[in-house]
Amino acid sequence: MNPGSVHADENVARLLITCADQPGIISAVSTFLYHHGANITDFDQHTSDLRDGRFFLRLEFQLPGLQQNLDSLRTTFSERVAAQYRMEWSLTPSSEKKRMALMVSRHDHVLMELLWRTMRGDLPAVIPMVISNHDDLRGEVERFGIPYHHIPVQGDDKAAAEKKALELLDGQADLVVLARYMQILSPDFVAAYPQRIINIHHSFLPAFVGANPYQRAWERGVKLIGATSHYVTEDLDQGPIIEQNVARVSHRNSAEDLKRLGQDVEREVLLRAVRCHLEDRVIVHGNKTIVFVK
Ligand SMILES: Nc1nc2c(c(=O)[nH]1)N[C@@H](CN(C=O)c1ccc(C(=O)N[C@@H](CCC(=O)O)C(=O)O)cc1)CN2
């Protein structure tokens, strides 16, 4: 069990919308919610600057009796508003916690950040399991009362390991977070969780894609190191970026210094990215994201 809980009002929901930009969208959505007795408490919109004419909206609303009326509200919205504007949309109660499975290798810094934040109720999630290709972190995970599954990845049998992982995850996870999981996932694995696998890459992408970015950054003599959290696609470290940050370094820092300094940035960046996803603040459009931050 994951003790602690994020206190969310049972009567609050989030509505995310993507559609072709056109007059009347906001009026149609707000009128629909008004007529159903809802009170809009937060609102943010964006119109694509890619000249492809896409409109993006995130709003939160309060509605007494939301839980009892959720299905009918979704059906009516779909029929009366979404169909008319050909919307891609989601309507999610704020009290709903997403199931966030974690995948790790040997590094524990971002893993511990997510475990600790979730256990103290700082992240609106439950962690059904941790999967790792190494057994090193079993004790740290099981101390939180979370199942730990060690699935070794033999060089030529990555597919068998992925099959076991997918079987464990099936029906148990809404989101998979690669918390420094150092295996490249196959297209089939990625396709099983489209836009629902989040990675933390330990560089300020697009610099230093791939393995050992800190060593390569040190050899390059960079003055900034960074971390990037992105959705995972089959193209390594090329997925839509959710969050990034950097830290200053100098000629006085060794490669080990860069790793140590970078790990704090990784923890901060992944936490912010995961929280945005869990709070339904991210819309993916092409290979970019719209992040409706507070
Ligand atoms: N399909 C994808 N899989 C993964 C992605 C991704 O963007 N798409 N991100 C990586 C994370 N990562 C850097 O952030 C990364 C992990 C692993 C490697 C790598 O070269 N791995 C080797 C094995 C290394 C080892 O055994 O220790 C490999 O898989 O052959 C590069 C970058 C996670 N997966």
The ligand as a MOL file (V3000), in Angstrom:
LIG
                    3D

  0  0  0     0  0            999 V3000
M  V30 BEGIN CTAB
M  V30 COUNTS 34 36 0 0 0
M  V30 BEGIN ATOM
M  V30 1 N 12.9290 3.4270 -27.3570 0
M  V30 2 C 13.5310 4.1660 -26.4030 0
M  V30 3 N 14.0840 3.5640 -25.3350 0
M  V30 4 C 14.6950 4.2940 -24.3720 0
M  V30 5 C 14.7830 5.7000 -24.4980 0
M  V30 6 C 14.1680 6.3100 -25.6370 0
M  V30 7 O 14.1680 7.5570 -25.7840 0
M  V30 8 N 13.5560 5.5230 -26.5530 0
M  V30 9 N 15.5080 6.4240 -23.5420 0
M  V30 10 C 16.4850 5.6250 -22.8020 0
M  V30 11 C 17.2840 6.2460 -21.6850 0
M  V30 12 N 18.6470 6.4970 -22.1340 0
M  V30 13 C 19.0540 7.7860 -21.9820 0
M  V30 14 O 18.3540 8.5800 -21.3450 0
M  V30 15 C 19.4980 5.4970 -22.6570 0
M  V30 16 C 19.4850 4.2170 -22.0980 0
M  V30 17 C 20.2970 3.2330 -22.6250 0
M  V30 18 C 21.1500 3.4670 -23.6900 0
M  V30 19 C 21.9830 2.3720 -24.2220 0
M  V30 20 O 22.8320 2.5530 -25.0650 0
M  V30 21 N 21.7030 1.1450 -23.7140 0
M  V30 22 C 22.3580 -0.0960 -24.2040 0
M  V30 23 C 22.7000 -1.0310 -23.0590 0
M  V30 24 C 23.4510 -0.3010 -21.9610 0
M  V30 25 C 23.6600 -1.2470 -20.7620 0
M  V30 26 O 23.4420 -2.4590 -20.9180 0
M  V30 27 O 24.0290 -0.7270 -19.7040 0
M  V30 28 C 21.3250 -0.8350 -25.0560 0
M  V30 29 O 20.1000 -0.7540 -24.7320 0
M  V30 30 O 21.7710 -1.5440 -25.9710 0
M  V30 31 C 21.1740 4.7600 -24.2290 0
M  V30 32 C 20.3690 5.7760 -23.7150 0
M  V30 33 C 15.7810 4.4310 -22.2110 0
M  V30 34 N 15.2330 3.6620 -23.2910 0
M  V30 END ATOM
M  V30 BEGIN BOND
M  V30 1 1 1 2
M  V30 2 2 2 3
M  V30 3 1 2 8
M  V30 4 1 3 4
M  V30 5 2 4 5
M  V30 6 1 4 34
M  V30 7 1 5 6
M  V30 8 1 5 9
M  V30 9 2 6 7
M  V30 10 1 6 8
M  V30 11 1 9 10
M  V30 12 1 10 11
M  V30 13 1 10 33
M  V30 14 1 11 12
M  V30 15 1 12 13
M  V30 16 1 12 15
M  V30 17 2 13 14
M  V30 18 1 15 16
M  V30 19 2 15 32
M  V30 20 2 16 17
M  V30 21 1 17 18
M  V30 22 1 18 19
M  V30 23 2 18 31
M  V30 24 2 19 20
M  V30 25 1 19 21
M  V30 26 1 21 22
M  V30 27 1 22 23
M  V30 28 1 22 28
M  V30 29 1 23 24
M  V30 30 1 24 25
M  V30 31 2 25 26
M  V30 32 1 25 27
M  V30 33 2 28 29
M  V30 34 1 28 30
M  V30 35 1 31 32
M  V30 36 1 33 34
M  V30 END BOND
M  V30 END CTAB
M  END
